Amino acid sequence: MELARGVARNDDACVAAFFRAYHAGVYRYMLCLTNNFEDAEDLAQDSLLQAKTHIRSYRGESGLKTWVHRVAYHTFTHWSRKRKPRGDLSPHIAVTGEPFGQIDTTQALLLALSQLTPELVQPLVLLEINDLSVDEIGRILDIPSGMVKSRLSTARLRLRRHLGESPC
């Protein structure tokens, strides 16, 4: 809560700490949703600027991380309604073989995620990459925890199918 108060006061150190604390997580979230580096960076910056601008509306009922991701979710949904796709990651990551196996795996995962609907990708990314709880994800997406669990289960099953893994 103290960080939010400092950002609301426009304290330079608090604003810098706020951006450092949340940029990477919001960027990863956006990258998985957009499958595009430039869009992800733009949306992460827009999300954090929106959060900074509206920090006074943060009431502390949930964690600041949850609230920031809620702002990011709204930024993404607004953007996705009016977007013009830029293309996928494939031209940016075209390196194969050792020691680039991790890049191949990342590319395969991002491609598989791009095959899922945003309703399935969002809870999966928030849980697995941004380390949020099911309850926090429910608050961010404004859905019940049971629906979050259902979407996670469906997303994992479809990801396994896309990646050619056994569903068991």
N, C-alpha and C positions, 0 to 999 in steps of 0.2 A: 504494500500500500504506500510505503514511503517513496518508492521509485515513481509511482503514478503521481504522487503529490509534487515531486520534484519536476517531472515532465510538465505538469499543469502550470507550475511556476515558471516554466521555460528555462530552468537551470541547465546550463550547457553541459555540465558533467552528467546530470541525470538523463538528459536527452541522448547523449552519446552512449551511456550505459544501456539505455532502453533499446537503441538501435543495435548495439552489439549483442545484447541478450536475445533478441527475437528475430533478427534478420535471417540467420541461417535456417532456422526452423520454418519460417514462413516461406523462404525461397524454396526449400525442399518440397514443401507442400504444393506450391505453385508449379514447380517443375513436373511433379508427378501428374498434376491436373492438366497442364498445357502441353507437355512433351516438347517444349521449345525453350531454349535457354534465354533468349531475349524477352519473350513474353513473361517468363517466370521472374526474371529480374525486374522488369517494369512493374509487374503486379505486386511483387514483394515490396518494392519501394512505395508504390501507391498505397498498399495496405498499411504500412508503417506510418506513412504520412497521415493517412486517415485516422489511424489510432492515436497519433500524437495530437491531431486537431481536435478529436472528440474525447480526449482522455478525461475530461471533467465529467463525462457521463458514466465513467467506470465507478461502480458503487462498492466494489469489493465483495460482492456476493459469490463470486467465483474467483479463481486465481487469475492473475494478470495475464498469464500465458493463455489461458482459456479464452479470456476476453479478446486478446490480440488475434487469436485464431478465428474467433467469431467475426471480427472486423475483416480479416482476410477472406473468410468464406463469402461474406457479402460483397467484397470487392471483386472476387472471382465470378460470382453469379451475375453481377451487373455487367462485367466485362464480357462474359461468355454470351450474353444476349445480343451484343452488338459487334462481336469480334469478326475480324477477317483473318482466317488462319494464315500463318506464315510458313507452314511446313513442319516436318518432324525433325527429329534429332539425327537421322541417318547421314546427312551430309557433314555433320559436325564430328561424328564419331565413326570413322571408317577404318580404324586400325585393328588388326587381328593378330592372333598368335601371342606367344609368351614374350614379354611379361604383361601382355595386354588382356589376359583372360578376364580380369575383373571388369575391364571396360566392356568386353563382349557380354558378360553377365549383366552388367548394368543396362546396356543397350537392349538386351533381350527382355529384361524386366520392365523397362520403360515402354517398350513396344507392346508387351502383354498388358500393361496397365492402360495403355491407350485404347485397347480393345474393349475395356470395361466402361460402363456408364459412369458419369461423375457421382451418382448416388452410391455406387459401390466403391469407387476409388477413394473418395474423401474419407470415409471412416477408416479404411485400411491404412492410408498414409498417416492420418492423425494418430492412430494407435501404434503402428510399427515403426514409423520414421520419426514422428514428433513426440512419441512416448506419452501420449495423453491417455487418461483412463476412459472407460466406456461411458461413465457418467459425464465427464468433461466433454466428450465427443457429442453426446446427446444434447448438451446445452449449446454447443457451438452450432450444430446442425438443426437444432430445435426439433428433435425427434426423441421418442422414448428410448430408454436404454435397451429394451427388448428389441426394438427395431434396429438399433446399432448392432447388436449381437447377430441378428439375422442377416444384415447386410455384410457384416464381416465374414460370416460363414459362407455366404453366397460368393463373395469376392474371392475368398481363398480357393474355393472349389473351381471357379472359372479361371483363376490365375494358373492353378495346377494344370487345367486342361490346355490353356494357351501355351504353357511352358513344356507340355508333353510329359508331365509327371503323373504318377499314380495318385488318385484322389484319396488314398488311405494313408 
